Amino acid sequence: MDTSLPRDAAAVNPAFPLRLMLLTHSYWPEHSPPQRRWLSLTREFRKAGWDVDVVAPVAHYPNGKRDLPRRKAGFAFAHQEGPHGETIRRVPYLRHLGTSPLARFVDQLFSAVMSVPIGLGGKKPDAILATAPSLPTLATGYVLSRLRRVPFIVEMRDAWPDLARDARIVQGSVKSLVERVVEFVQQRADLVVTVTDGFTETLRDRGIKNVVTVSNGLDLNSMPFLEPPALERDVFQAVYLGNHGKSQRLDILIRASALLGDGFHLTLVGHGTSRPQLVKLARELNAPVTFFPSLQGQAVMDKYREADTCIVSLRDDWKSFETTVPSKTYEVLAIGRHVTAVVRGEAERIIVEAGGGDVVAANAEAVAQLWRELSEDRSRLASGSSGRDWVRDNADYAQLALRYMDSITSLVNPESADARGTA
């Protein structure tokens, strides 16, 4: 690529190389939602010739301590080359054990503060992007953008601050500090990126004008399309892979499996703050449930192959979840497994539109009844390719990255919007 082109060439070519600084609380080689999203996006940005500087803590997710070899996890205050040629600037962290929200917040706050001097080093970026829900990271992005005098992009991967109130992090009618900080940053960002159309509209209704949607997604070419489950099987297998927290209400699934008993089995894979209580509940109900820690790579595909149905779940009593889509939704649709969708709002619309499975109410009796019906008519488990086709059209990172680059280029070079409008 000819980097000697005049700078305003980016106005008509969104792939013209820019330099982006990404602030995130988790990145490669960790396995986490921001890592999965941004490793894929960074690969596409780098293919287009962009420089990407990632400012992230030494790898220590999810256990709060460094489990990887030091050379792979990175050294604090040192540079590290990422898998796609991006530069990773490592930030120190506070070691903590367990899944305490307070401990994680203090850790994120410490790393966010330390990110300021690290973010001031190196070449000046064309834009700074901070990805939430790590709220301290948003504040750091705002400070750095002002100090370096470049546009500031906020990526809201969750519906903050709405989620804070639904989760009772915020109580009462008086706005909390959390809400004020999030709204302050959103209102002063040059661009806000959300992952759902619903939350984009919510923010626009609140007067935030420059908002775009770049949904979560996956690398479709790396995802196999599985053969449907056998038409005859002794045990019906339901599988959930993902976070075990308050947001998912996985106790509903455990109670459903307990109602069904013999001939049914539930597998829960992952970690989270609610996991100890879920294990205890399954034991008390003598439910046919097996728990696994978080899995990666081929082990994940093995669990999908074992499944008759895969579950995506969000509790239905938090209004913010009407504009939230679990990231696993795209993965299950892409592999062609039937989806048991305990969701509503935008996630429900996607499942129905993609023809990927059944949407069911968030109560144990309804889930148990659905699984009973599916086990009696296993032909319903053959979802076909409609879900994968939907992902190809709407959630493939190769296409999502182009949309992202176009939005950033338009921000850095305002003339680009006019150029495209007259093209």
Secondary structure, DSSP 8 states (H G I E B T S, - for coil): --TTS-GGGGGT-TTS--EEEEE-S--TTS-SHHHHHHHHHHHHHHHTT-EEEEEEESS-TTTTS--S-HHHH--TT-EEE-TTS-EEEEE------S--HHHHHHHHHHHHHHHHHHHTSSS--SEEEEEES-HHHHHHHHHHHHHHT--EEEEESS-TTHHHHHTTSS-SSS--HHHHHHHHHHHH-SEEEESSHHHHHHHHHTT--SEEE----B-GGGS-------S--SSEEEEEES--STTT-THHHHHHHHHH-TTEEEEEE---TTHHHHHHHHHHHT--EEEE----THHHHHHHHH-SEEEEE--SS-GGGGG---THHHHHHHHT-EEEEE--HHHHHHHHHHT-EEE--SSHHHHHHHHHHHHH-GGGG--TTHHHHHHHHH-BHHHHHHHHHHHHHHHH-THHHHHHHH-
